[in-house]
C-alpha cells in the first residue's frame, strides 16, 4: 500500500495553538483548544473547548505538548488540521486536564 503525498499547509490558512490530549494513534493527535466565552444570558465567563484531530507526519509531538496547528486539506474523515510546530514541550510525566498540562503524581 502506497502512502499519499505529504500534507501541504497553505501560507494563509488559519492557525491555532492547543494542547495535545491523546497521542496513542499513529500520525494522529487529539488537540484541545481551551478558551473562555461570555454566557449570552448571565454574562459569566465560562470555559469552553474545541477538540480537533490533527495530522502529525513525523509522530514528533507527545502528550501534554503545546502545539501550533493549521487548517489543511482533508487527510481522513475527521482530520482537517496539520501540525505546524511544537511551541512548548511537556514535562517528562504530564497529565492533561481540561487542556492544561499538569505534573502527574508519582
Number of C-alpha atoms within 10 A of each C-alpha: 3 4 5 7 6 8 16 10 17 11 8 8 11 12 14 13 19 25 29 28 25 16 18 11 9 11 15 20 26 19 28 23 19 17 13 11 13 12 11 8 6 7 9 11 12 10 12 12 14 11 15 19 19 23 26 20 14 10 14 12 22 20 23 28 23 25 21 18 24 21 20 19 13 13 15 9 7 11 18 16 26 25 28 17 15 19 13 13 13 21 14 11 13 17 18 19 11 14 21 18 20 14 13 11 7 4
